[in-house]
Amino acid sequence: MTRLPTTTTPLTANGVSALVRLAVLCVGPDGDVSYWNRGAEELFGHRWEAVFGRPAAGLLPHTAGRHPGEQDALEVLDDLTRSAWAGALPTTDRDGGVKDVVWWSYRIMEPAGRSLLVIAANARPLRDTGPRLALGDHLLPYTADGTTARGAVRITPRLAPVADPAHAEHLTGRLGSVLPRVSAGRLDRIVRQIVPLGYPAVEVDGTVLLPVLPEEYGTTVAPDPVNPATGRTARPTRPAPHPELLPGPRADVPAPAPAPVPAATTPGPSLAPGHVLDEQLALLRETGAKVGTTLDLETTARELCAVTVPRFADFAAVLVVDQLFSDTEPPKDDLSGDTIIARRVAVAHTDTTPGAWAAALPEGELIPLPADSTPRLGEPLLVPVIDPALARDIALDLGVPGLGPLLPERSMVVVPLTARGTVLGRMCFLRHPGRRPFDAKDAATAAEVAARGAVHLDNARLHRLESRAAATLQRSMMPTRPPRIPGVRIAHHYMPGDRQAQVGGDWFDAIQLPGGRVALIVGDVMGHGLLSAAVMGQFRTSVITMAALDLPPAQLLRHLDNLAHRLGAEHLATCVYAVYDPIHRSLTLANAGHIPPVLARHDGRSELLQIPKGAPIGVGGVPFETVEIPVPDGSWLVLCTDGLVEVRGQGIDAGLAALCSNVIEPQQTPEDVCEQILSRVHSDDRRDDVALLVANFQGIPSEDVAEWRLAMDLSDVRRARALTREQLARWGLHGLSDLTELLVSELVTNALRVASHEVSLRLMRVGKLLVEVSDDDHNLPQLRRADADDEEGRGLALVSNLSRRWGTSRKAVGKVVWFELALPG
């Protein structure tokens, strides 16, 4: 094994780098694998769920017989006394094959204390063909060619300093895309440790030193040309233009045969009828193949312009009725009435001086079209050659006065965009003076192209309307913002798995309960689309209703299961119901076949809660169990649905623990944690809905809570007032004493009149004054109007009018009546 020190040659900011498929893994201080990216899966053959959280020792044995006494590549790297190292070390993959691997290792303090960060790459393709090169953000169409006698490239891994701070920030920012997916703060600390130790680099043939960047960051280019004589790829000596910078059609679209362009003073020669027909058919075939690849209105309009310029015209523009953008109602079929507001959504042209066109015809411009304009929106127009004297009038009729100076001597065709009996807009084509003018056959071809494009535009319009309706439905079923509940901070997020319908069956909720407690729920209705969303709405409403009864978690799930049977046999769902008590610092949970929650400690360590899994809601006949666990202040609870981790066949439980590990830091907000967890999801593999709820438990200090049990005697109302007055004095809330005593007196009196065995009074100072009176009678009091001669019925009216908020709710036994008062200042 060759051990290479950090090279003294610094990396220069010349913009050229080597793009390499990088395997990145991390070994924690306990010797277990804590990170394993896709590149590591590809290089070594081990899936991440098979190695995550398991000892690294023995995982990657080196080639037998080459280094006696050294049994494993990771052990060799971990035993190094250097804080950073680069070198080559052959290893054996899962199938026993020998891999020639180059390594860069770093001893760092993140993500979980003293850890080993390892970056590796397969050396064989680098030495056979050389690394792929990039200039800035763009791939170069060649690799680093070898110059040795045997034709291979000599690749030597190095650790190189970066002299320019801006260059260092640029390189490490790119490398961060494959580093462990931890919180932003921890990732920044990892990067700041790597730079002083030396940036990963490769030395090519002992002369050129190139920084190593992950291959995923590069853009794609057209394949290298093939030499027909040798059948091998020919490498050009200079970079080819980037495809997006080439004028005319895209580089990956076969360019049409160039039409003859005669002098501007002479008319173009007539093409043979057969040739014109072939060109028209080819244009229609290309329109069918390349227009409508998405359901996005703007993208479809640009595709429609791109397929006709320069093949059919030198200029093309798509205008649609603005109602397609702003209103949910379809445009009127009869557009001959009032002024029509159209929007230019796409423009394409071949002019070498595009400034004039951009000024006269900017994309997104609103254009008022008078009802008496010529042409009208739904009528075609053919002008073989525009007379300079009429150019200004035609531009005015088109609603674009600035187009007048650009029209003389050009040929123009305007055709409507009509689909399913609705006029969506129109399309305009222009040809330069030196090109054959449009004729009737060209106008017919333009109308056919527009008709085919209009269908795709209408599909995009209908999709927009359906998506808007689905999003409205989903928003109506989901909580809009997390509730503000004492002792706990909450954040949640939802991502639909159905990209078309934008709705699904996942739901979440946070419901305030008596005693300062909060119920946290996450559920997942089996299936996708609108039907699952409708079932989800029924389940969510039922849970909210039953949560108000303050039932134990297992009992609530039993009632929900019974409800599912009454709704129908196809109503199946998984659900976790948890209740957090901020006063006693406890968490009570029950599970109905759902993913176990993750409890993260304040130090970032995460664990799956071991609770009975139960059966999904709707199965029936399976008991649900309630589990109570202590949760110290600073703990985090992560509840989610399986769409968050059910990707690429990975283990769900291990995947959730991996997503949550090393993400949470004490100073983060729940919104930050949600964002960090979601950023680690492979969205390209996700096909299911994602519901995520994160709660940070802070508890309520004992000095902010006072509770008493009252005697079953009306004379104890006086004691309740005295206790309230004394406690408010301890809290320095003398200004609230009179009002609070009055309302407490009314509620305690009502409770003592109906209770059988128990009445209790609780005061909490939680950013407000929260007062609760509980008794063992299940009948909820009713607010009613008291007549002038009535001796009762005014107590709740006083509470309703003098408190900021008040309410009642049932408990497992009895009820609670509460009210809130704002604290002074």
Secondary structure, 3 states (H helix, E strand, C coil): CEEECCCCCCECCCCEEEEECCEEEEECCCCEEEEECHHHHHHHCCCHHHHECCECCCCCCECCCCCCCCCCHHHHHHHCCCCEEEEECCEECCCCCEECEEEEEEEECCCCCCEEEEEEEEHHHHHHHCCEEEECCEEEEEECCCCCCCCCCCEEEEEECECCHHHHHHHHHHHCCCCCCCCHHHHHHHHHHHHHHCEEEEEECCCEEEEEEEHHHCCCCCCCCECCCCCCECCCCCCCCCHHHCCCCCCCCCCCCCCCCCCCCCCCCCCCHHHHHHHHHHHHHHHHHHCCCCCCHHHHHHHHHHCCCCCCCCEEEEEEECHHHHCCCCCCCCCCCCCEEEEEEEEEECCCCHHHHHHHCCCCCEEEECCCCCCCCCCCEEECCCCHHHHHHHHHHCCCHHHHHHCCCCEEEEEEEEECCEEEEEEEEEECCCCCCCCHHHHHHHHHHHHHHHHHHHHHHHHHHHHHHHHHHHHHHCCCCCCCECCEEEEEEEECCCCCCCCCCEEEEEEECHHHCEEEEEEEECCCHHHHHHHHHHHHHHHHHHHCCCCCHHHHHHHHHHHHHHHCCCCCEEEEEEEEECCCCEEEEEEECCCCCEEECCCCCEEECCCCCCCCECCCCCCCCCEEEECCCCCEEEEECHHHCCCCCCCHHHHHHHHHCCCCCCCCCHHHHHHHHHHCCCCCCCCCCEEEEEEEECCCCHHHEEEEEECCCCCHHHHHHHHHHHHHHHCCCHHHHHHHHHHHHHHHHHHHHHCCCCEEEEEEECCCEEEEEEECCCCCCCCCCCCCCCCCCCHHHHHHHHCCEEEEEECCCCEEEEEEECCCC
